[in-house]
Amino acid sequence: MSSFSQKGSPRCQAGPGREEVAGARQQRMTLPFTMSPGHVDPEALRARLISVAPSQAQRNPDALVFTHTTKAQERRRAGQRPVPLEILPVLKKYQDHKQPEFIHRQNRERLIQSGWKPPSPSLVGVEWMDKAPDRQSSTLHLPELPEHVKEKQAQMTQSTLCSPSPPKRPRSSKSAKPSPTGAFLHSPFPLPASHPVIFSSAEDVIRAKIRSPPDIVRIIRNNPHLGFLYMTSAAPKSSIKYDAYNLKIVAYENINKQDYSTISQQGVTCISDAEMDFLPLERWEHEYRCHRRLLAIPAFALFRRWKAFRVWRTNVRSKKINTCKKSLQEHLFIVNESLRPALLNIREMCYRISDMGLCHILKDHTYTLEEFQEAQYNQLEEVSSRLEEFRELVKEVARSACHTAMLEAGYTPDYNYNTEGTPEIELLFEEAPEKMSYTEQANKRYHCRRLTCFIRLADYLMVNTMHILAVNSVAKLLAVLQDQIQHTPTHAVIHSWADTDAAVAAGDGGGATEDSDRKATEPTVEAVHLLPMFVSELMLETHALTYEPSVDVFQECVSEIISRFQETVLSLVVLVTDSYFDAFTQPMINSKVEEKTCGDGPGLEAMLEDDKHLLNIILDIKVSIRCPF
């Protein structure tokens, strides 16, 4: 106990008032317990609770800490930052128009246009100075100013009252509106009657950019010292804003010497193409008012726009028509004056040759297989000779047309061929032409390519005609065979023939003989209309019945005839590969033969192989031949 009190004695002597503080704390702590038992003061208990957060969080020594901002932190902060929303232009304009400043400015402009004059800042200051003595005087007394300072101050005040300071320019902003003065000077509407129109020189009037004729008249009348002013149209005649009274004041250097006007107090003088017309000022004003009343009518107000639209539509339509016309003339051979007759002649010859058939079959005639085969071969020889003549005619017509078109284009074919297909001797010994420029070379290549396309078109017409000729010939053979099958007698008719023969052989009396004679004559009448196309012998052998010629022989013979049809139409050589047209397919430019790029022309063999309709016809022919057997 003594040691405890000795150790605690220095703490008790640490400072004055320590015992009082300890006593007060002990009294506060023991206060709730001094109350009567069974009653607890909640406020006293709540006062004893102590909950204080630490002033600074303790740092974890093991945590990774960066002394600078990392890119990951920047990306995280950028992602947490809200996306700025841009207001719509229409909504922004609506908000600007609802601002008090805009409403105040609009009201001020309407008041000024109606004739109200805004007070100058100097007068506002004077009124404030006049009203200042009405207020309570200040208790602060300033020393009196010297006499020379008072005189100088009075002079400055007088100069300020005489010449008011110009209004300040508004701050430049996108939504800011022009000042009322600027709106008057640049607006085409008339100025208010109370607006001053006093100018010292013509340059000031030009700088004001006044466009309204009534304002121009007021300026002339209120400024007699200006003399006269030059006026010219504010918009060109091609513009929809052009108007005879849409004028602007310009200097002499900026006028249109062919069309301008002058205005003075006596009147307006209009000069147009060395013609002069003078109108008194009152008469000019009256005509202007009449003109404005006419423009109030929609027909006159919209005439310039209607005319501009009509002219624009006509020009665009004409340009498109001319472009299409030029394109058609360049790409369609039928509209070319040199190639159109040749193309029509080739089409006519193709139409006539397509009526000629490769298959020749006589009606009411019965053929043996050898006779039918020989008849078809003879027909094919005749057709081949006619096809060769047809090709020669097409070749001559096409080459003469190409030669004429080449001459009309301004170029001479490099070499010609006579009727035998050999170059003419006179053209071989001609002097070589001068070298052509690159533009002439390109033009000649273009014309040669176009003529090569024309030759290919003639080839396509010939090949299409040969294809039609082959298909029609094979279809004709199928039609004859199917007609024979449809008229083949039925089994009942064949059995009736057998019964008739048996009755005739029995010989039952005269009446029966007459009936049998009548019945025997009926098949004869039918047989007249059912003449067979082919004859085949039925060979009776010991073990079988055979036909001579057999069905296989018929199939082989008809297949060979159809193949000869195809060989006949394939014998026609296309014109593109013919050396007769080398002057156009391989032109000679600057003594150098160009490479042929047109290919070998259309292939008829591939067309026949890919024609499913023709293949189906050939299969039907084979079925029709097998059916009678």
C-alpha positions as CSV (number, residue, x, y, z in Angstrom):
1,M,0.0,0.0,0.0
2,S,2.9,2.3,0.8
3,S,4.7,1.5,-2.4
4,F,1.5,2.1,-4.4
5,S,0.9,5.4,-2.8
6,Q,4.5,6.4,-3.4
7,K,4.4,5.5,-7.1
8,G,1.2,7.4,-7.4
9,S,2.3,10.4,-5.6
10,P,4.2,12.0,-8.5
11,R,1.2,11.5,-10.8
12,C,-0.9,13.4,-8.3
13,Q,1.6,16.2,-8.4
14,A,1.8,16.4,-12.2
15,G,-0.2,19.6,-12.4
16,P,-2.6,21.8,-10.7
17,G,-6.3,20.9,-10.9
18,R,-5.7,17.2,-11.5
19,E,-7.6,16.3,-8.4
20,E,-10.6,18.4,-9.3
21,V,-10.8,16.9,-12.7
22,A,-10.6,13.4,-11.3
23,G,-13.2,14.2,-8.8
24,A,-15.6,15.6,-11.4
25,R,-15.1,12.5,-13.6
26,Q,-15.7,10.3,-10.7
27,Q,-18.8,12.3,-9.8
28,R,-20.1,12.0,-13.4
29,M,-19.5,8.3,-13.5
30,T,-21.2,7.6,-10.2
31,L,-24.1,9.9,-11.0
32,P,-26.4,7.2,-12.4
33,F,-25.9,5.0,-9.5
34,T,-26.7,7.6,-7.0
35,M,-30.3,7.6,-8.2
36,S,-33.0,5.6,-6.6
37,P,-32.8,1.9,-7.3
38,G,-35.0,0.6,-10.2
39,H,-34.8,3.8,-12.2
40,V,-32.1,4.1,-15.0
41,D,-31.6,7.3,-17.0
42,P,-31.1,6.3,-20.7
43,E,-29.5,9.7,-21.5
44,A,-26.8,9.2,-18.9
45,L,-26.1,5.7,-20.3
46,R,-25.9,7.1,-23.8
47,A,-23.5,9.8,-22.7
48,R,-21.1,7.1,-21.4
49,L,-20.9,5.4,-24.8
50,I,-17.8,6.5,-26.7
51,S,-17.6,5.6,-30.5
52,V,-14.9,7.6,-32.3
53,A,-13.4,6.5,-35.7
54,P,-9.7,6.7,-36.1
55,S,-8.6,10.0,-37.6
56,Q,-6.4,8.3,-40.2
57,A,-6.6,4.7,-41.5
58,Q,-3.6,2.6,-40.9
59,R,-1.8,1.6,-44.0
60,N,-1.0,-2.0,-44.8
61,P,2.7,-2.3,-45.1
62,D,2.3,-5.4,-47.4
63,A,0.0,-3.6,-49.9
64,L,1.2,-2.6,-53.4
65,V,1.1,1.2,-53.7
66,F,1.9,3.2,-56.9
67,T,3.4,6.6,-56.5
68,H,1.8,7.7,-59.8
69,T,-1.5,7.1,-61.6
70,T,-1.5,4.0,-63.7
71,K,-3.2,3.4,-67.0
72,A,-5.6,0.9,-65.5
73,Q,-6.6,3.5,-62.9
74,E,-7.2,6.0,-65.7
75,R,-9.3,3.5,-67.6
76,R,-11.4,2.7,-64.5
77,R,-11.9,6.4,-63.8
78,A,-12.9,7.0,-67.4
79,G,-15.4,4.2,-67.3
80,Q,-16.9,5.6,-64.0
81,R,-17.2,9.1,-65.5
82,P,-20.7,9.7,-66.8
83,V,-21.1,10.0,-70.6
84,P,-21.7,13.7,-71.5
85,L,-25.0,14.1,-73.3
86,E,-25.1,16.6,-76.1
87,I,-28.4,18.4,-76.4
88,L,-30.2,18.3,-79.7
89,P,-29.9,21.4,-81.9
90,V,-33.6,21.9,-82.0
91,L,-33.9,21.6,-78.2
92,K,-30.9,23.9,-77.8
93,K,-32.5,26.5,-80.0
94,Y,-35.8,26.2,-78.1
95,Q,-33.9,26.7,-74.8
96,D,-32.1,29.7,-76.1
97,H,-35.4,31.3,-77.2
98,K,-36.8,30.7,-73.7
99,Q,-34.0,32.6,-72.0
100,P,-34.9,35.9,-70.3
101,E,-32.0,37.6,-72.2
102,F,-33.4,36.6,-75.6
103,I,-37.0,37.6,-74.7
104,H,-35.7,41.0,-73.4
105,R,-33.7,41.5,-76.6
106,Q,-36.7,40.7,-78.8
107,N,-39.0,43.1,-76.8
108,R,-36.4,45.8,-77.0
109,E,-36.1,45.4,-80.8
110,R,-39.9,45.6,-81.2
111,L,-40.0,48.7,-79.1
112,I,-37.3,50.3,-81.2
113,Q,-39.0,49.4,-84.4
114,S,-42.2,51.0,-83.2
115,G,-40.4,54.3,-82.6
116,W,-39.1,54.1,-79.0
117,K,-35.7,55.6,-78.4
118,P,-33.5,54.0,-75.8
119,P,-32.0,56.5,-73.3
120,S,-28.2,57.0,-73.6
121,P,-26.0,55.9,-70.8
122,S,-24.9,59.5,-70.1
123,L,-28.5,60.6,-69.5
124,V,-29.0,57.7,-67.2
125,G,-26.0,58.8,-65.2
126,V,-27.3,62.4,-65.1
127,E,-30.7,61.3,-63.8
128,W,-29.0,59.3,-61.2
129,M,-27.0,62.3,-60.2
130,D,-30.2,64.4,-60.0
131,K,-31.9,61.8,-57.8
132,A,-28.9,61.4,-55.6
133,P,-29.6,64.4,-53.3
134,D,-33.0,62.9,-52.4
135,R,-31.2,60.1,-50.6
136,Q,-29.9,60.6,-47.1
137,S,-26.7,62.4,-46.9
138,S,-23.7,60.6,-45.7
139,T,-22.0,61.5,-42.5
140,L,-18.6,61.4,-44.2
141,H,-17.4,64.8,-45.3
142,L,-14.8,64.9,-48.1
143,P,-12.4,67.8,-48.6
144,E,-13.3,70.3,-51.2
145,L,-11.7,70.1,-54.6
146,P,-9.5,72.9,-56.0
147,E,-11.0,75.3,-58.5
148,H,-9.0,74.0,-61.6
149,V,-10.1,70.4,-60.8
150,K,-13.8,71.5,-60.7
151,E,-13.5,73.4,-64.0
152,K,-11.9,70.3,-65.7
153,Q,-14.7,68.1,-64.3
154,A,-17.4,70.4,-65.6
155,Q,-15.8,70.4,-69.1
156,M,-15.7,66.6,-69.1
157,T,-19.4,66.4,-68.1
158,Q,-20.5,68.8,-70.7
159,S,-18.6,67.0,-73.5
160,T,-20.1,63.7,-72.4
161,L,-23.6,65.2,-72.6
162,C,-23.0,66.6,-76.1
163,S,-21.5,63.5,-77.6
164,P,-23.0,60.3,-76.2
165,S,-20.7,57.2,-76.3
166,P,-21.6,54.5,-78.8
167,P,-23.3,51.5,-77.5
168,K,-21.2,48.5,-76.6
169,R,-21.0,45.5,-78.9
170,P,-22.6,42.4,-77.6
171,R,-20.5,39.5,-76.7
172,S,-19.8,37.2,-79.6
173,S,-21.6,33.9,-79.2
174,K,-23.3,31.5,-81.6
175,S,-26.8,32.3,-80.3
176,A,-26.3,36.0,-80.1
177,K,-28.5,38.1,-82.3
178,P,-27.3,41.2,-84.2
179,S,-27.8,44.6,-82.6
180,P,-30.9,46.7,-83.4
181,T,-28.8,49.2,-85.4
182,G,-27.2,46.5,-87.4
183,A,-30.6,44.9,-88.0
184,F,-31.9,48.1,-89.4
185,L,-29.0,48.7,-91.7
186,H,-28.9,45.2,-93.1
187,S,-32.5,44.3,-93.1
188,P,-34.5,44.6,-96.4
189,F,-37.5,45.8,-94.5
190,P,-38.2,49.6,-94.2
191,L,-36.7,51.5,-91.4
192,P,-39.0,53.0,-88.8
193,A,-40.1,56.6,-89.4
194,S,-38.4,57.8,-86.3
195,H,-35.0,56.3,-87.2
196,P,-32.4,58.9,-88.2
197,V,-31.3,58.7,-91.8
198,I,-28.7,61.4,-91.8
199,F,-25.4,60.5,-93.5
200,S,-22.4,62.6,-94.2
201,S,-21.2,61.0,-97.4
202,A,-22.2,58.4,-100.0
203,E,-19.6,56.0,-98.5
204,D,-21.6,55.9,-95.2
205,V,-24.7,55.1,-97.1
206,I,-22.9,52.2,-99.0
207,R,-21.6,51.0,-95.7
208,A,-25.1,50.9,-94.2
209,K,-26.2,48.4,-96.8
210,I,-29.7,49.7,-97.1
211,R,-31.8,47.7,-99.6
212,S,-35.4,49.0,-99.2
213,P,-36.5,51.6,-101.8
214,P,-38.5,53.7,-99.3
215,D,-35.4,54.0,-97.1
216,I,-33.3,55.0,-100.1
217,V,-35.9,57.7,-101.0
218,R,-35.8,59.0,-97.4
219,I,-32.1,59.2,-97.4
220,I,-32.1,61.2,-100.7
221,R,-34.7,63.6,-99.3
222,N,-33.1,64.0,-95.9
223,N,-29.5,64.4,-97.3
224,P,-29.6,66.8,-100.1
225,H,-25.8,67.3,-99.9
226,L,-25.3,63.7,-101.3
227,G,-26.5,64.8,-104.7
228,F,-27.3,61.4,-106.3
229,L,-26.5,57.7,-105.7
230,Y,-25.7,54.8,-107.9
231,M,-27.9,51.7,-107.6
232,T,-27.6,48.2,-109.1
233,S,-29.5,44.9,-108.7
234,A,-28.7,43.1,-105.4
235,A,-29.1,39.6,-107.0
236,P,-28.3,38.3,-110.5
237,K,-31.0,37.8,-113.0
238,S,-30.6,34.0,-112.8
239,S,-31.4,34.0,-109.1
240,I,-34.9,33.4,-107.7
241,K,-34.3,36.5,-105.5
242,Y,-34.0,38.8,-108.5
243,D,-36.4,41.7,-108.4
244,A,-36.5,45.0,-110.3
245,Y,-36.7,46.8,-106.9
246,N,-34.2,44.6,-105.0
247,L,-31.5,47.3,-105.3
248,K,-28.4,48.2,-103.4
249,I,-26.3,51.4,-103.3
250,V,-22.8,51.0,-104.7
251,A,-19.9,53.1,-105.8
252,Y,-19.3,54.0,-109.4
253,E,-16.6,51.4,-109.7
254,N,-19.0,48.5,-108.8
255,I,-21.9,49.2,-111.1
256,N,-22.8,47.2,-114.1
257,K,-22.2,49.6,-117.0
258,Q,-24.9,47.8,-119.1
259,D,-27.6,47.9,-116.4
260,Y,-27.7,50.4,-113.5
261,S,-29.7,53.3,-112.0
262,T,-29.2,56.6,-110.4
263,I,-31.4,58.3,-107.8
264,S,-31.6,61.9,-106.8
265,Q,-34.2,64.3,-105.4
266,Q,-35.6,64.9,-108.9
267,G,-36.2,61.2,-109.8
268,V,-34.7,57.9,-110.8
269,T,-32.8,57.3,-114.1
270,C,-32.5,53.8,-115.4
271,I,-29.7,53.0,-117.9
272,S,-30.0,49.6,-119.7
273,D,-28.1,48.8,-122.9
274,A,-27.5,52.4,-123.9
275,E,-31.2,53.2,-123.3
276,M,-32.2,55.7,-120.7
277,D,-35.5,56.1,-118.8
278,F,-36.3,58.8,-116.3
279,L,-39.1,58.6,-113.6
280,P,-39.9,61.3,-111.0
281,L,-39.3,60.2,-107.5
282,E,-43.0,60.2,-106.6
283,R,-43.9,58.1,-109.7
284,W,-41.1,55.7,-108.8
285,E,-42.4,55.3,-105.3
286,H,-46.0,54.7,-106.6
287,E,-44.8,52.0,-109.0
288,Y,-42.9,50.4,-106.2
289,R,-46.0,50.2,-104.0
290,C,-48.0,48.7,-106.9
291,H,-45.2,46.3,-107.5
292,R,-45.4,45.2,-103.8
293,R,-49.1,44.7,-104.1
294,L,-48.6,42.5,-107.2
295,L,-46.1,40.4,-105.4
296,A,-48.7,39.7,-102.7
297,I,-50.5,37.6,-105.3
298,P,-49.1,34.0,-105.1
299,A,-48.8,33.6,-108.9
300,F,-46.4,36.6,-109.1
301,A,-44.7,35.8,-105.9
302,L,-43.8,32.3,-106.9
303,F,-43.2,32.9,-110.6
304,R,-39.4,33.1,-110.2
305,R,-39.2,29.8,-108.4
306,W,-41.5,28.2,-110.8
307,K,-39.4,29.4,-113.7
308,A,-36.2,28.4,-112.1
309,F,-37.5,24.9,-111.4
310,R,-38.9,24.6,-114.9
311,V,-35.6,25.6,-116.5
312,W,-33.7,23.3,-114.2
313,R,-36.0,20.4,-115.0
314,T,-35.9,21.0,-118.7
315,N,-32.1,21.2,-118.7
316,V,-31.7,18.1,-116.6
317,R,-34.2,16.2,-118.7
318,S,-32.5,17.3,-122.0
319,K,-29.1,16.4,-120.6
320,K,-30.2,12.9,-119.6
321,I,-31.9,12.4,-123.0
322,N,-28.8,13.5,-124.9
323,T,-26.6,11.3,-122.7
324,C,-28.9,8.3,-123.3
325,K,-29.1,9.1,-127.0
326,K,-25.3,9.3,-127.3
327,S,-24.9,6.0,-125.4
328,L,-27.4,4.2,-127.6
329,Q,-25.7,5.5,-130.8
330,E,-22.4,4.3,-129.5
331,H,-23.6,0.8,-128.4
332,L,-26.5,0.0,-130.7
333,F,-25.7,-1.1,-134.2
334,I,-29.3,-0.7,-135.4
335,V,-29.1,3.1,-135.0
336,N,-25.8,3.4,-136.9
337,E,-26.4,4.6,-140.5
338,S,-23.6,2.4,-141.9
339,L,-24.3,-0.8,-140.0
340,R,-28.1,-0.7,-139.8
341,P,-28.8,-1.8,-143.5
342,A,-26.3,-4.7,-143.2
343,L,-27.8,-5.8,-139.9
344,L,-31.3,-5.8,-141.4
345,N,-30.1,-7.8,-144.5
346,I,-28.4,-10.4,-142.4
347,R,-31.5,-10.8,-140.2
348,E,-33.7,-11.2,-143.4
349,M,-31.4,-13.9,-144.8
350,C,-31.3,-15.8,-141.5
351,Y,-35.1,-15.7,-141.4
352,R,-35.4,-17.1,-144.9
353,I,-32.7,-19.8,-144.4
354,S,-34.4,-21.0,-141.2
355,D,-37.5,-22.1,-143.2
356,M,-35.3,-24.6,-145.1
357,G,-35.4,-28.1,-143.5
358,L,-32.6,-30.6,-143.1
359,C,-35.1,-33.4,-143.2
360,H,-37.1,-34.2,-146.4
361,I,-40.1,-36.6,-146.0
362,L,-42.8,-37.1,-148.6
363,K,-46.4,-37.6,-147.5
364,D,-48.3,-40.8,-148.6
365,H,-45.1,-42.5,-149.5
366,T,-43.6,-45.6,-148.0
367,Y,-39.8,-45.8,-147.7
368,T,-37.5,-48.6,-147.2
369,L,-34.7,-47.8,-144.7
370,E,-32.1,-47.5,-147.4
371,E,-34.3,-45.3,-149.5
372,F,-35.1,-43.0,-146.6
373,Q,-31.4,-42.7,-145.6
374,E,-30.4,-41.9,-149.2
375,A,-33.1,-39.2,-149.5
376,Q,-31.9,-37.5,-146.3
377,Y,-28.3,-37.5,-147.4
378,N,-29.2,-35.9,-150.8
379,Q,-31.2,-33.3,-148.9
380,L,-28.2,-32.6,-146.6
381,E,-25.9,-32.1,-149.6
382,E,-28.2,-29.6,-151.1
383,V,-28.6,-27.7,-147.8
384,S,-24.8,-27.7,-147.3
385,S,-24.3,-25.9,-150.7
386,R,-27.0,-23.4,-149.8
387,L,-25.6,-22.7,-146.4
388,E,-22.2,-22.0,-148.0
389,E,-23.8,-19.5,-150.3
390,F,-25.6,-18.0,-147.3
391,R,-22.3,-17.6,-145.4
392,E,-20.6,-15.9,-148.4
393,L,-23.4,-13.4,-148.7
394,V,-23.3,-12.6,-144.9
395,K,-19.5,-12.2,-145.1
396,E,-19.7,-9.7,-148.0
397,V,-22.5,-7.7,-146.4
398,A,-20.7,-7.5,-143.0
399,R,-17.3,-6.6,-144.5
400,S,-18.7,-3.9,-146.8
401,A,-20.6,-2.4,-143.8
402,C,-17.5,-2.5,-141.6
403,H,-15.4,-0.9,-144.4
404,T,-17.9,2.0,-144.8
405,A,-18.1,2.6,-141.0
406,M,-14.3,2.7,-140.8
407,L,-14.1,5.3,-143.6
408,E,-16.8,7.4,-141.9
409,A,-14.8,7.3,-138.7
410,G,-11.9,8.8,-140.6
411,Y,-9.7,5.8,-140.8
412,T,-8.7,3.7,-143.8
413,P,-8.4,-0.1,-143.4
414,D,-4.8,-1.1,-143.5
415,Y,-5.2,-3.8,-146.1
416,N,-8.0,-5.0,-148.4
417,Y,-8.9,-8.4,-149.8
418,N,-10.3,-9.1,-153.2
419,T,-13.0,-11.7,-153.9
420,E,-10.5,-14.6,-153.7
421,G,-9.3,-13.6,-150.2
422,T,-5.8,-12.4,-151.2
423,P,-4.5,-8.9,-150.5
424,E,-4.7,-6.5,-153.3
425,I,-1.3,-5.7,-154.9
426,E,-1.9,-2.0,-155.2
427,L,-2.5,-1.6,-151.4
428,L,0.7,-3.6,-150.6
429,F,2.9,-1.1,-152.4
430,E,1.3,2.0,-151.1
431,E,3.4,4.4,-149.0
432,A,3.2,3.8,-145.3
433,P,0.9,6.4,-143.6
434,E,2.3,8.9,-141.1
435,K,2.6,7.8,-137.5
436,M,-0.6,8.4,-135.5
437,S,-0.7,10.1,-132.1
438,Y,-1.7,8.2,-129.0
439,T,-5.2,9.7,-129.2
440,E,-5.6,8.6,-132.8
441,Q,-4.3,5.2,-132.0
442,A,-6.8,4.9,-129.1
443,N,-9.7,6.0,-131.3
444,K,-8.8,3.6,-134.0
445,R,-8.6,0.7,-131.5
446,Y,-12.0,1.7,-130.2
447,H,-13.6,1.7,-133.6
448,C,-12.0,-1.6,-134.5
449,R,-13.3,-3.1,-131.3
450,R,-16.8,-1.9,-132.1
451,L,-16.7,-3.4,-135.6
452,T,-15.4,-6.6,-134.1
453,C,-18.4,-6.7,-131.9
454,F,-20.6,-6.2,-135.0
455,I,-18.9,-9.1,-136.7
456,R,-19.6,-11.2,-133.5
457,L,-23.2,-10.1,-133.6
458,A,-23.5,-11.4,-137.2
459,D,-21.9,-14.7,-136.0
460,Y,-24.5,-15.0,-133.2
461,L,-27.3,-14.5,-135.7
462,M,-25.9,-17.2,-138.0
463,V,-25.3,-19.6,-135.2
464,N,-28.7,-19.1,-133.8
465,T,-30.2,-19.7,-137.2
466,M,-28.3,-23.0,-137.5
467,H,-29.4,-24.0,-134.1
468,I,-33.0,-23.4,-134.9
469,L,-32.6,-25.2,-138.2
470,A,-31.3,-28.4,-136.5
471,V,-33.9,-28.4,-133.8
472,N,-36.8,-27.9,-136.3
473,S,-35.5,-30.7,-138.6
474,V,-35.3,-33.2,-135.7
475,A,-38.7,-32.1,-134.4
476,K,-40.2,-32.6,-137.8
477,L,-38.9,-36.2,-137.9
478,L,-40.4,-36.9,-134.5
479,A,-43.8,-35.4,-135.5
480,V,-44.0,-37.7,-138.6
481,L,-43.2,-40.8,-136.4
482,Q,-45.7,-39.9,-133.7
483,D,-48.4,-39.3,-136.4
484,Q,-47.8,-42.8,-137.7
485,I,-48.1,-44.2,-134.2
486,Q,-51.4,-42.4,-133.6
487,H,-52.9,-43.9,-136.8
488,T,-51.7,-47.4,-136.1
489,P,-54.8,-49.9,-136.3
490,T,-56.0,-51.2,-133.0
491,H,-56.1,-54.9,-132.1
492,A,-59.8,-55.1,-132.7
493,V,-59.4,-53.8,-136.3
494,I,-56.6,-56.3,-136.9
495,H,-58.8,-59.2,-135.6
496,S,-61.7,-58.1,-137.9
497,W,-59.4,-58.4,-140.8
498,A,-58.7,-62.0,-139.8
499,D,-62.4,-62.8,-139.5
500,T,-63.1,-61.3,-142.9
501,D,-60.4,-63.5,-144.5
502,A,-61.9,-66.6,-142.9
503,A,-65.4,-65.8,-144.1
504,V,-64.2,-65.3,-147.7
505,A,-62.3,-68.7,-147.6
506,A,-65.4,-70.6,-146.4
507,G,-67.5,-69.4,-149.4
508,D,-71.0,-69.4,-147.7
509,G,-73.5,-68.6,-150.6
510,G,-74.0,-65.6,-152.7
511,G,-75.4,-63.3,-150.0
512,A,-72.4,-64.1,-147.7
513,T,-70.2,-63.4,-150.6
514,E,-71.7,-60.0,-151.1
515,D,-71.3,-59.2,-147.4
516,S,-67.8,-60.4,-147.4
517,D,-67.0,-58.3,-150.4
518,R,-68.5,-55.2,-148.7
519,K,-66.5,-55.9,-145.5
520,A,-63.4,-56.6,-147.5
521,T,-63.6,-53.2,-149.2
522,E,-63.8,-51.4,-145.8
523,P,-60.2,-52.1,-144.7
524,T,-59.0,-51.2,-148.2
525,V,-60.6,-47.7,-147.7
526,E,-59.0,-47.4,-144.3
527,A,-55.7,-48.6,-145.7
528,V,-55.6,-45.7,-148.1
529,H,-55.4,-43.3,-145.1
530,L,-52.9,-45.5,-143.2
531,L,-50.0,-45.8,-145.5
532,P,-47.0,-46.8,-143.5
533,M,-43.8,-44.8,-143.5
534,F,-41.4,-47.7,-143.5
535,V,-41.5,-51.3,-144.8
536,S,-40.0,-54.1,-142.7
537,E,-40.1,-57.8,-143.7
538,L,-41.1,-60.4,-141.1
539,M,-38.8,-63.4,-141.4
540,L,-40.2,-66.7,-140.3
541,E,-37.6,-69.0,-138.9
542,T,-37.6,-72.3,-137.2
543,H,-37.1,-70.9,-133.7
544,A,-38.1,-67.3,-133.9
545,L,-39.7,-64.5,-135.9
546,T,-37.4,-61.7,-136.9
547,Y,-37.7,-58.3,-138.7
548,E,-35.6,-57.4,-141.6
549,P,-34.3,-54.6,-141.0
550,S,-34.5,-55.0,-137.3
551,V,-35.3,-52.3,-134.7
552,D,-31.6,-51.9,-133.9
553,V,-30.8,-51.2,-137.5
554,F,-33.6,-48.6,-137.6
555,Q,-32.1,-47.0,-134.4
556,E,-28.6,-46.8,-135.8
557,C,-29.8,-45.4,-139.1
558,V,-31.9,-42.6,-137.5
559,S,-29.1,-41.8,-135.1
560,E,-26.6,-41.4,-138.0
561,I,-29.1,-39.2,-139.9
562,I,-29.4,-36.9,-136.8
563,S,-25.6,-36.8,-136.4
564,R,-25.4,-35.8,-140.0
565,F,-27.8,-33.0,-139.3
566,Q,-25.5,-31.6,-136.6
567,E,-22.4,-32.0,-138.8
568,T,-24.2,-30.0,-141.6
569,V,-24.9,-27.0,-139.3
570,L,-21.5,-27.2,-137.7
571,S,-19.8,-27.0,-141.1
572,L,-20.6,-23.2,-141.1
573,V,-17.5,-21.4,-140.0
574,V,-17.9,-18.2,-137.9
575,L,-16.8,-14.9,-139.4
576,V,-14.6,-13.7,-136.5
577,T,-11.9,-16.4,-137.2
578,D,-11.9,-15.7,-140.9
579,S,-8.8,-13.8,-142.1
580,Y,-11.1,-11.8,-144.4
581,F,-11.9,-9.6,-141.4
582,D,-8.3,-9.2,-140.0
583,A,-8.4,-5.5,-141.0
584,F,-10.9,-5.0,-138.2
585,T,-10.1,-7.8,-135.7
586,Q,-6.3,-7.3,-136.0
587,P,-5.8,-3.7,-137.1
588,M,-2.4,-2.4,-138.1
589,I,-1.5,0.7,-136.1
590,N,1.9,2.4,-136.9
591,S,3.0,-0.6,-139.0
592,K,2.3,-3.0,-136.1
593,V,-0.4,-5.6,-136.1
594,E,-2.5,-5.6,-133.0
595,E,-3.3,-8.7,-131.1
596,K,-6.7,-10.3,-131.7
597,T,-8.7,-10.2,-128.5
598,C,-12.2,-11.3,-129.7
599,G,-11.6,-15.0,-129.3
600,D,-13.0,-17.8,-131.5
601,G,-16.6,-16.6,-131.6
602,P,-19.7,-18.5,-130.5
603,G,-19.6,-22.3,-130.3
604,L,-22.6,-24.0,-131.8
605,E,-21.4,-27.5,-130.7
606,A,-21.6,-26.5,-127.1
607,M,-25.1,-25.1,-127.6
608,L,-26.3,-28.3,-129.2
609,E,-24.8,-30.4,-126.3
610,D,-26.4,-28.2,-123.7
611,D,-29.8,-28.1,-125.4
612,K,-32.0,-30.3,-123.2
613,H,-35.0,-29.8,-125.5
614,L,-33.1,-31.2,-128.4
615,L,-31.9,-34.2,-126.3
616,N,-35.4,-35.0,-125.3
617,I,-36.6,-34.9,-128.9
618,I,-33.9,-37.4,-129.8
619,L,-35.0,-39.7,-127.0
620,D,-38.6,-39.5,-128.1
621,I,-37.6,-40.5,-131.6
622,K,-35.9,-43.6,-130.3
623,V,-39.0,-44.5,-128.3
624,S,-41.2,-43.9,-131.3
625,I,-39.1,-46.2,-133.5
626,R,-39.2,-49.0,-130.9
627,C,-43.0,-48.7,-130.3
628,P,-44.2,-50.4,-133.6
629,F,-42.0,-53.4,-133.2
